[in-house]
Amino acid sequence: MVLVHHRGRKSGQEHVTPMMYLPHESDPDIVYVFASKGGRPSTRTGTAI
């Protein structure tokens, strides 16, 4: 797990976002970083079809 520290563009508020990483199989200089909503429910109303 990687904790990415960043600042909001409009608010200027500091945030910390947890993300997962996966090292490349053969090149130690390459690391893939990805994030998801972690199963959190969507804040959108309505149903996607």
C-alpha positions as MATLAB code, in Angstrom:
seq = 'MVLVHHRGRKSGQEHVTPMMYLPHESDPDIVYVFASKGGRPSTRTGTAI';
ca = [
       0.000    0.000    0.000;
       1.138    3.520   -0.836;
      -0.168    6.678    0.853;
      -0.273    9.515   -1.664;
      -0.238   12.992   -0.123;
      -1.757   15.719   -2.281;
      -3.456   19.103   -2.047;
      -6.906   19.998   -3.425;
      -6.755   22.259   -6.458;
      -9.578   24.587   -5.389;
      -9.665   24.174   -1.610;
      -5.943   23.868   -0.994;
      -6.834   21.275    1.648;
      -4.342   18.459    2.163;
      -5.500   14.898    1.482;
      -3.997   11.444    1.906;
      -5.246    8.767   -0.487;
      -4.400    5.091    0.010;
      -3.487    3.288   -3.218;
      -2.210   -0.150   -4.096;
       0.922   -0.819   -6.100;
       2.285   -3.691   -8.123;
       5.945   -3.967   -9.083;
       6.745   -4.908  -12.687;
       7.708   -8.563  -13.100;
      11.091   -7.993  -14.713;
      11.945   -4.273  -14.459;
      12.516   -3.048  -10.883;
      12.294    0.593  -12.053;
       8.613    0.206  -13.045;
       5.832    0.293  -10.460;
       2.100    0.325  -11.264;
      -0.023    2.413   -8.874;
      -3.809    2.098   -8.863;
      -6.792    3.011   -6.719;
     -10.465    2.208   -6.479;
     -13.440    3.185   -4.404;
     -12.869    0.079   -2.295;
     -16.450   -1.139   -2.606;
     -17.931    2.114   -1.370;
     -21.451    2.769   -2.647;
     -21.827    5.338   -5.388;
     -23.014    8.800   -4.373;
     -24.898    9.112   -7.667;
     -28.632    8.642   -7.616;
     -30.402    6.439  -10.107;
     -29.504    3.097  -11.564;
     -26.940    2.496  -14.279;
     -28.037    0.163  -17.044;
];
